[in-house]
């Protein structure tokens, strides 16, 4: 992320103030966390948990996100990153998917330091009906990444960029994403810290991909791929310390993940800066 990108990408057309700013972004993130949580609790007594999660996400993010999006200055599509991604960018995003293993190891170490229970227990060998598989994938690989990235990396990150700079906006929104994820998880205070630390690391990567590709599709793809890896891996190929029981993931697996992520960053940095005209005429 070059200095010219950091400062130039934050400029907006004259007379238009980027919105939501950092403070409002924080309030919106807290609002969406409580809204989705309360909606889930309202629906789950009469619906199954996965359907309740889907409806809570759609209503919570739909209402608060739509309200926040009304303040996004023109050109709206460019501000939100509604553009495609080239083949090299897509390959780089796929190479970054193993960051899930690295961020999970951060979670493992935080749990160890805070004496929190492990994130994954022994896998339960129960076959899932095809309909349940489909429902789970639609919600956690389709709906959740799309809505969360549209809200955090689309709306909130662009609004914070002018005041905090590109790097500051990425870090701030990653922090908000971590808080949202931690508040939505069940557990003790130490477990919230562990989940928040892991989500903060992922949020940094999602935000970086949004900047490096100039497209919201980048973070949506990597978020969806990581969720798919977690959903499928927990049942079909559990990895110790990640989707299976165990305090830590094998160093060999972590090394392979780090090399893959390094290659992904290298490919993204080789690409020319995204051509998004957000500067003054």
C-alpha positions in Angstrom: 0.0 0.0 0.0 1.9 3.0 -1.3 2.0 6.5 0.3 0.2 7.9 -2.7 -2.6 5.4 -2.4 -2.8 6.0 1.4 -3.3 9.8 0.9 -4.8 10.0 -2.5 -7.4 7.3 -2.0 -8.9 9.3 0.9 -9.8 12.4 -1.2 -13.4 12.9 -2.1 -15.1 15.3 -4.5 -15.2 18.8 -3.2 -18.2 19.7 -1.1 -19.0 16.1 -0.3 -18.1 14.8 3.2 -17.5 11.1 3.4 -20.0 9.4 5.6 -20.2 7.6 8.0 -17.1 9.0 9.7 -15.1 7.0 12.3 -17.3 7.9 15.3 -20.6 7.2 13.5 -19.1 4.0 12.1 -18.4 2.8 15.7 -22.0 3.5 16.7 -23.3 1.7 13.6 -21.1 -1.3 14.3 -22.4 -1.5 17.8 -26.0 -1.0 16.6 -25.7 -3.8 14.0 -24.2 -6.2 16.6 -27.0 -5.7 19.0 -29.7 -5.7 16.3 -28.6 -9.0 14.8 -28.2 -10.5 18.2 -31.6 -9.4 19.4 -33.3 -10.5 16.2 -31.6 -13.9 16.4 -32.9 -14.3 20.0 -36.4 -13.3 18.9 -36.5 -15.7 16.0 -34.8 -18.8 17.4 -37.6 -20.0 19.7 -39.8 -20.6 16.6 -37.2 -21.3 13.9 -34.1 -23.4 13.6 -30.8 -21.6 14.5 -29.5 -21.3 10.9 -32.7 -19.8 9.5 -32.8 -17.5 12.5 -29.2 -16.4 11.8 -30.0 -15.7 8.1 -33.1 -13.6 8.9 -31.3 -11.7 11.7 -28.5 -10.8 9.3 -30.8 -9.8 6.5 -32.9 -7.5 8.7 -30.2 -6.2 10.9 -27.6 -5.4 8.2 -30.3 -4.5 5.7 -31.9 -1.8 7.9 -28.8 -0.3 9.5 -26.7 -0.7 6.4 -29.2 0.9 4.1 -29.6 3.8 6.5 -25.8 4.3 6.6 -25.5 4.0 2.8 -27.6 7.0 2.3 -24.7 9.2 3.4 -22.2 7.7 1.0 -21.1 10.5 -1.4 -21.1 10.1 -5.2 -19.9 8.2 -7.1 -21.6 5.6 -5.0 -20.6 2.5 -6.9 -16.9 3.4 -6.8 -17.0 4.5 -3.2 -18.5 1.1 -2.1 -16.2 -0.9 -4.4 -18.9 -2.2 -6.6 -16.7 -3.4 -9.4 -15.2 -6.6 -10.8 -11.8 -8.1 -10.0 -9.3 -9.4 -12.6 -7.9 -12.9 -12.8 -4.6 -12.1 -11.0 -6.5 -10.4 -8.2 -8.8 -13.5 -7.9 -5.8 -15.8 -7.7 -4.2 -13.6 -5.1 -7.4 -13.7 -3.0 -7.4 -17.5 -3.1 -3.8 -17.7 -2.0 -4.7 -15.5 1.0 -7.4 -17.9 2.2 -5.0 -19.9 4.5 -4.8 -16.7 6.6 -7.7 -18.4 8.4 -5.2 -20.9 9.8 -2.8 -18.2 11.0 -5.6 -16.1 12.6 -6.9 -19.2 14.2 -3.5 -19.8 15.8 -3.7 -16.2 17.2 -7.0 -17.3 18.8 -5.3 -20.5 20.2 -2.5 -18.5 21.8 -4.9 -15.9 23.4 -7.0 -18.7 24.8 -3.9 -20.4 26.2 -2.7 -17.1 27.8 -6.1 -16.3 29.3 -6.9 -19.9 30.3 -10.0 -20.0 28.0 -11.5 -23.3 26.7 -10.4 -24.3 23.2 -12.5 -23.0 20.3 -13.1 -26.5 18.9 -13.9 -29.7 20.9 -13.8 -33.2 19.5 -15.7 -33.4 16.3 -19.1 -35.1 16.5 -19.3 -37.8 13.8 -22.9 -37.3 12.9 -24.0 -37.3 9.2 -25.7 -34.1 8.1 -28.7 -34.2 5.8 -28.1 -32.7 2.4 -30.7 -30.0 3.1 -28.8 -28.9 6.3 -25.5 -28.8 4.4 -27.1 -26.6 1.7 -28.8 -24.3 4.3 -25.5 -23.9 6.2 -23.5 -23.1 3.1 -26.1 -20.6 1.8 -26.1 -18.7 5.1 -22.4 -18.8 6.2 -20.8 -18.8 2.7 -23.3 -16.7 0.9 -25.4 -14.4 3.0 -23.0 -13.7 5.9 -19.9 -12.7 3.9 -21.9 -10.6 1.4 -23.7 -8.5 4.1 -20.8 -8.2 6.5 -18.4 -7.0 3.8 -20.9 -4.7 2.2 -21.4 -3.1 5.6 -17.8 -3.1 7.0 -15.5 -2.9 4.0 -18.0 -1.2 1.7 -19.8 1.4 3.8 -17.7 1.9 7.0 -14.2 1.7 5.5 -14.8 4.3 2.8 -16.4 6.7 5.3 -13.5 6.5 7.7 -10.8 6.8 5.0 -10.9 10.6 4.6 -10.3 11.3 8.3 -8.0 8.4 9.2 -6.2 7.7 5.9 -6.4 4.3 4.1 -4.3 2.4 6.7 -6.1 4.0 9.6 -9.5 3.2 8.1 -8.5 -0.5 7.5 -7.3 -0.8 11.1 -10.3 1.0 12.6 -12.9 -1.0 10.7 -11.0 -4.2 11.5 -11.4 -3.3 15.2 -15.1 -2.7 14.7 -15.5 -6.0 12.9 -13.7 -7.7 15.8 -16.0 -6.1 18.3 -19.1 -7.1 16.3 -17.9 -10.7 16.0 -16.9 -11.0 19.6 -20.3 -9.6 20.8 -22.1 -12.1 18.6 -20.2 -15.0 20.1 -21.3 -16.9 23.2 -18.8 -17.4 26.0 -16.8 -15.8 28.8 -14.8 -12.6 28.7 -11.6 -14.4 27.8 -13.3 -16.2 24.9 -14.6 -12.8 23.6 -11.0 -11.5 23.6 -9.8 -14.6 21.7 -12.6 -14.4 19.1 -12.0 -10.6 18.8 -8.2 -11.1 18.3 -8.8 -13.6 15.6 -11.5 -11.5 13.9 -9.2 -8.4 14.1 -6.5 -10.2 12.1 -9.0 -11.4 9.5 -10.5 -7.8 9.4 -7.1 -6.4 8.6 -6.7 -8.9 5.7 -10.2 -8.2 4.4 -9.6 -4.4 4.5 -6.2 -4.8 2.8 -7.8 -6.9 0.0 -10.5 -4.2 -0.4 -7.8 -1.5 -0.9 -5.4 -3.6 -3.0 -8.1 -4.8 -5.5 -10.3 -1.7 -5.4 -13.2 -4.0 -5.3 -15.6 -5.2 -2.6 -15.7 -8.5 -4.4 -12.2 -9.3 -3.1 -13.0 -9.3 0.6 -16.4 -11.0 -0.1 -14.6 -13.9 -1.9 -11.9 -14.4 0.8 -14.5 -14.1 3.6 -16.8 -16.7 1.8 -13.9 -19.1 1.2 -12.7 -18.9 4.8 -16.2 -19.6 6.0 -16.5 -22.5 3.6 -13.2 -23.9 4.8 -14.5 -23.7 8.4 -17.9 -25.2 7.7 -16.7 -28.1 5.5 -13.4 -28.7 7.4 -15.1 -29.1 10.8 -17.0 -32.1 9.5 -14.9 -33.6 6.6 -11.2 -32.8 7.3 -10.8 -31.4 10.9 -7.4 -29.7 11.4 -6.1 -29.6 14.9 -6.3 -26.2 16.4 -8.4 -24.9 13.5 -11.5 -26.9 12.7 -10.7 -29.8 15.0 -9.7 -30.5 18.6 -6.2 -29.5 19.7 -4.5 -26.6 21.4 -2.4 -25.6 18.3 -2.1 -26.2 14.6 1.0 -28.1 13.2 3.9 -25.8 12.5 4.3 -27.3 9.1 0.7 -26.4 8.2 1.2 -22.9 9.5 4.4 -22.5 7.5 2.6 -23.6 4.3 -0.3 -21.2 5.1 2.2 -18.3 5.7 4.0 -19.0 2.3 0.6 -19.1 0.5 -0.4 -15.8 2.1 3.0 -14.3 1.2 2.5 -15.3 -2.4 -1.0 -13.7 -2.4 0.3 -10.4 -1.0 3.2 -10.5 -3.6 0.7 -10.9 -6.4 -1.5 -8.1 -5.1 1.5 -5.7 -4.8 2.6 -6.5 -8.3 -0.8 -5.3 -9.7 -1.1 -1.7 -10.8 -3.1 0.4 -8.4 -6.9 0.2 -8.9 -8.2 2.9 -11.2 -10.9 4.4 -9.1 -11.6 8.1 -9.7 -12.5 9.5 -6.3 -10.3 12.7 -6.6 -11.3 16.2 -7.3 -11.7 17.2 -10.9 
